[in-house]
Amino acid sequence: MRISIVCDTYLDYIIELRDELEVVWDKINEKYKNIKEPNTIGFAFRCLPDEIGRKTFRRFDKDDAYLTLDIATSYEKYKKMYKTEIRHDLGYTFYNYLEESLKKYKFKEINTKELLSDIKNWCNEIGWLEEEVDYSKDLDYPE
């Protein structure tokens, strides 16, 4: 199994935050590389204008063993937030959606508790999934 992320956004912060997660994905991809189903969990972080009407969705393609988790967030909401606030909100959004998705699909090869624990621990190491927003970092206001 491997995890990948793509972004569709007007905000540079979303791309910067995706890049922060690379170290976490590398650890997951190494530890869980022998899992065949799902072969890939592909996240899409979409921070788009509300008027587009893009909705969050998940899909599992059995032929490719590919789980798609397409997460839509509000550009109008995020453009008013500090980067640290976006990190907090996006972190819990993706983590909770992954947790719900793994409950829904129940992949036999995945120990869901262990995977989610690993993700939470590795995210905490890089300042993600903290209980509260840490206003001591990333206080550049979006333009």
Buried (B, 14 or more C-beta within 10 A) or exposed (E): BBBEBEBEBEBEBBEBBBEBBEEBBEBBBEBBEEBEBBEBBBBBBBBBEEEEEBEEEBEBEEEEBBBBBBBBBEBEEBBEBBBBBBBBBBBEBBBEBBBEBBEEBEBEEBEBEEBBEBBBEBBBEBBBBBEEBEEEEBEEEBE
